[in-house]
């Protein structure tokens, strides 16, 4: 079937390059077709059959550019390409197989027809693209980096939530842009993934994708739709995740050391009746835009979490009193509802300037109820009840400005302010009323430039943090957030990058809340209103190799958190108080190797990584070190309408403060078949485990424990996956919304 190849050509000053030669060749340099760029640098090659090609772009006075399009089988927009002056060596753009363009600062991935057919939604597509150092959770769809850092998802340049990306129809995705160590606007995010998607002038689309377990009530279900008319678009999405597990239990061993030196050893075994919770989310959006001029976007959405009637029953055994076996009963009911309004406006100004404004208002309503009872010979010896009603109101405002210069450099600046008010009532065994105010302001300026083969990004941010617990004194702090990114391409295969930045980490409202809640007969949870923001220093070095189907990277990352907020346990009147404090520091160092190869024989792609991670935790009254090794491998086989994939993960241990969560084992096997617009399959989680479990330990000298949590339903869980969508309309150029803000901190302890 004939397809098209289009794009735009500019010089290093980002000016359009008209009348440049664009030639399409086979891999053995046989001419296929050609054209020249128009007045605005645009070009389009039409009616191209599927196959392996090389795109050669040249112009007098510039270095020629070669793009490999192996496995080309669908219409592709290669985006904006830059020709270097003839006086400079080419090294800025590195082109690899499998429809990938690799630059020193980012990767452009053009999903193949097979990858699109195998994907159920935008998040699922990431599993099949196998981006280096990226990890996608097959159960809940969360996306993160192998080093534990967060990933900022975007759609057409606009910050987006995981739920919005889940609502994307795979065939609407033109390309995916992957950038590690992004700029100051993204805070402490380790990477940005930007989906470039189509927009329609008329018609619309509708789709469903979901996954349902055959073993339990676990399932994810998503609906999405949009209607377009000229410059307007109305869209919606709705999703829910039901977790309903039948067999859950845990074992816990604790050691308590009292102030007189005596110890108390306690063992717990508890079993849940059934665990069920329902998460829901949805939004309706109106978008009005005139391409290359302005865009107005208004969204009304909500998220809802309901975890009703979780009951855990079990036994308490004590080494010091072996004949006194206590029955324990625990009950929890949690609910959270959060509607929001998001209004965004952007406008392209004269002289390559850009301005965007965003305002988000959020209301979070929380209702939590819990009880804890210990019975001896049927009589309660401990009986605690807690009820929490919380309300939070927040307003987020942000503005960004960008200016592109003739030499290709770009200046960007922005300011974001968050204002929040929380009103929480705690009733039951302990009663409190807590009102808190919080304001955070972040401003930054950053310049991107290039000097020969060296690309650089230099910026500075300033953070102001203000907090007040009503009835107590407020505090105000200021901190600087510098950032430096350097990239250097030796040739079309090897490149290096060095990144360093300092972020300000603010305490959450729940950590700051001056309230206390009993958890059992010996322990309590208590907030700490004296917490202060702390500085988080990050440095990363990467060496990358790209050639043909190979993508290999070596990474070395060191992080230092000064005065880190970590859990703090102390004794008070024979009770053990679990709180938070600004400790001395926390450090971690990771060395890792990542590799990807594909498509082999046009049907198989492979990826894998291995890393060594070491932690140093230095607290008020503790010093700990921990070392672990993690690895993962994945393979995807695609043939005609069939797709098969397998994943194996052994995660590195996670250690913070004094709590160690040992490496989780996770496996998944996926089989899918595509028929027209219907994609149906089977996915099996942890097929090689009889029992899914997680291990955790606290090394605290006063109230240490070891804990093992079991969910039998997740082991060998078979799910049916299904996606179906229809769409109609025609493409047109759309603007990129630059930001999206949200508030999810309820402020409840």
Secondary structure as the mmCIF struct_conf table of DSSP 4:
data_model
#
loop_
_struct_conf.conf_type_id
_struct_conf.id
_struct_conf.beg_label_comp_id
_struct_conf.beg_label_asym_id
_struct_conf.beg_label_seq_id
_struct_conf.end_label_comp_id
_struct_conf.end_label_asym_id
_struct_conf.end_label_seq_id
STRN STRN1 UNK A 3 UNK A 10
TURN_TY1_P TURN_TY1_P1 UNK A 12 UNK A 13
BEND BEND1 UNK A 14 UNK A 14
STRN STRN2 UNK A 16 UNK A 16
TURN_TY1_P TURN_TY1_P2 UNK A 18 UNK A 19
STRN STRN3 UNK A 21 UNK A 26
TURN_TY1_P TURN_TY1_P3 UNK A 27 UNK A 28
STRN STRN4 UNK A 31 UNK A 36
TURN_TY1_P TURN_TY1_P4 UNK A 39 UNK A 40
BEND BEND2 UNK A 41 UNK A 41
STRN STRN5 UNK A 42 UNK A 48
HELX_LH_PP_P HELX_LH_PP_P1 UNK A 49 UNK A 49
BEND BEND3 UNK A 50 UNK A 50
STRN STRN6 UNK A 51 UNK A 58
TURN_TY1_P TURN_TY1_P5 UNK A 60 UNK A 61
STRN STRN7 UNK A 62 UNK A 62
STRN STRN8 UNK A 65 UNK A 72
BEND BEND4 UNK A 74 UNK A 74
STRN STRN9 UNK A 76 UNK A 82
HELX_LH_PP_P HELX_LH_PP_P2 UNK A 83 UNK A 84
STRN STRN10 UNK A 85 UNK A 85
TURN_TY1_P TURN_TY1_P6 UNK A 86 UNK A 87
BEND BEND5 UNK A 88 UNK A 88
BEND BEND6 UNK A 92 UNK A 92
STRN STRN11 UNK A 93 UNK A 96
TURN_TY1_P TURN_TY1_P7 UNK A 97 UNK A 99
STRN STRN12 UNK A 100 UNK A 103
BEND BEND7 UNK A 104 UNK A 105
STRN STRN13 UNK A 107 UNK A 109
HELX_RH_AL_P HELX_RH_AL_P1 UNK A 113 UNK A 118
BEND BEND8 UNK A 120 UNK A 121
HELX_RH_AL_P HELX_RH_AL_P2 UNK A 122 UNK A 129
TURN_TY1_P TURN_TY1_P8 UNK A 130 UNK A 130
TURN_TY1_P TURN_TY1_P9 UNK A 132 UNK A 133
STRN STRN14 UNK A 134 UNK A 136
TURN_TY1_P TURN_TY1_P10 UNK A 138 UNK A 140
STRN STRN15 UNK A 143 UNK A 145
TURN_TY1_P TURN_TY1_P11 UNK A 146 UNK A 147
BEND BEND9 UNK A 148 UNK A 148
STRN STRN16 UNK A 150 UNK A 150
STRN STRN17 UNK A 151 UNK A 155
TURN_TY1_P TURN_TY1_P12 UNK A 156 UNK A 157
STRN STRN18 UNK A 158 UNK A 160
HELX_RH_AL_P HELX_RH_AL_P3 UNK A 162 UNK A 166
TURN_TY1_P TURN_TY1_P13 UNK A 167 UNK A 167
HELX_RH_3T_P HELX_RH_3T_P1 UNK A 170 UNK A 172
STRN STRN19 UNK A 173 UNK A 180
BEND BEND10 UNK A 181 UNK A 181
HELX_RH_3T_P HELX_RH_3T_P2 UNK A 184 UNK A 186
TURN_TY1_P TURN_TY1_P14 UNK A 187 UNK A 188
BEND BEND11 UNK A 190 UNK A 190
STRN STRN20 UNK A 191 UNK A 197
STRN STRN21 UNK A 200 UNK A 200
BEND BEND12 UNK A 201 UNK A 201
STRN STRN22 UNK A 202 UNK A 213
BEND BEND13 UNK A 214 UNK A 217
STRN STRN23 UNK A 219 UNK A 229
TURN_TY1_P TURN_TY1_P15 UNK A 230 UNK A 231
STRN STRN24 UNK A 232 UNK A 245
BEND BEND14 UNK A 246 UNK A 246
STRN STRN25 UNK A 248 UNK A 257
TURN_TY1_P TURN_TY1_P16 UNK A 259 UNK A 260
BEND BEND15 UNK A 261 UNK A 261
STRN STRN26 UNK A 263 UNK A 272
BEND BEND16 UNK A 273 UNK A 273
STRN STRN27 UNK A 275 UNK A 290
TURN_TY1_P TURN_TY1_P17 UNK A 291 UNK A 293
STRN STRN28 UNK A 294 UNK A 318
BEND BEND17 UNK A 319 UNK A 319
TURN_TY1_P TURN_TY1_P18 UNK A 320 UNK A 323
STRN STRN29 UNK A 326 UNK A 349
TURN_TY1_P TURN_TY1_P19 UNK A 350 UNK A 352
STRN STRN30 UNK A 353 UNK A 376
TURN_TY1_P TURN_TY1_P20 UNK A 377 UNK A 378
STRN STRN31 UNK A 379 UNK A 404
TURN_TY1_P TURN_TY1_P21 UNK A 406 UNK A 407
BEND BEND18 UNK A 408 UNK A 408
STRN STRN32 UNK A 410 UNK A 428
BEND BEND19 UNK A 429 UNK A 430
STRN STRN33 UNK A 432 UNK A 451
TURN_TY1_P TURN_TY1_P22 UNK A 452 UNK A 453
STRN STRN34 UNK A 454 UNK A 469
TURN_TY1_P TURN_TY1_P23 UNK A 470 UNK A 471
BEND BEND20 UNK A 472 UNK A 472
STRN STRN35 UNK A 475 UNK A 489
BEND BEND21 UNK A 491 UNK A 493
STRN STRN36 UNK A 494 UNK A 505
HELX_LH_PP_P HELX_LH_PP_P3 UNK A 506 UNK A 508
HELX_RH_AL_P HELX_RH_AL_P4 UNK A 509 UNK A 512
STRN STRN37 UNK A 516 UNK A 518
BEND BEND22 UNK A 520 UNK A 522
STRN STRN38 UNK A 523 UNK A 526
TURN_TY1_P TURN_TY1_P24 UNK A 529 UNK A 530
STRN STRN39 UNK A 534 UNK A 547
TURN_TY1_P TURN_TY1_P25 UNK A 548 UNK A 549
STRN STRN40 UNK A 550 UNK A 562
TURN_TY1_P TURN_TY1_P26 UNK A 563 UNK A 563
STRN STRN41 UNK A 565 UNK A 572
TURN_TY1_P TURN_TY1_P27 UNK A 573 UNK A 574
STRN STRN42 UNK A 575 UNK A 582
BEND BEND23 UNK A 584 UNK A 584
STRN STRN43 UNK A 585 UNK A 600
TURN_TY1_P TURN_TY1_P28 UNK A 601 UNK A 603
STRN STRN44 UNK A 604 UNK A 618
BEND BEND24 UNK A 620 UNK A 621
STRN STRN45 UNK A 623 UNK A 639
TURN_TY1_P TURN_TY1_P29 UNK A 640 UNK A 641
STRN STRN46 UNK A 642 UNK A 650
HELX_LH_PP_P HELX_LH_PP_P4 UNK A 651 UNK A 653
STRN STRN47 UNK A 654 UNK A 656
TURN_TY1_P TURN_TY1_P30 UNK A 657 UNK A 658
STRN STRN48 UNK A 659 UNK A 661
HELX_LH_PP_P HELX_LH_PP_P5 UNK A 662 UNK A 664
STRN STRN49 UNK A 665 UNK A 675
TURN_TY1_P TURN_TY1_P31 UNK A 676 UNK A 677
STRN STRN50 UNK A 678 UNK A 685
BEND BEND25 UNK A 686 UNK A 686
TURN_TY1_P TURN_TY1_P32 UNK A 687 UNK A 688
BEND BEND26 UNK A 690 UNK A 691
STRN STRN51 UNK A 692 UNK A 698
BEND BEND27 UNK A 701 UNK A 702
STRN STRN52 UNK A 703 UNK A 711
HELX_RH_3T_P HELX_RH_3T_P3 UNK A 712 UNK A 714
TURN_TY1_P TURN_TY1_P33 UNK A 715 UNK A 716
STRN STRN53 UNK A 717 UNK A 728
STRN STRN54 UNK A 731 UNK A 731
#
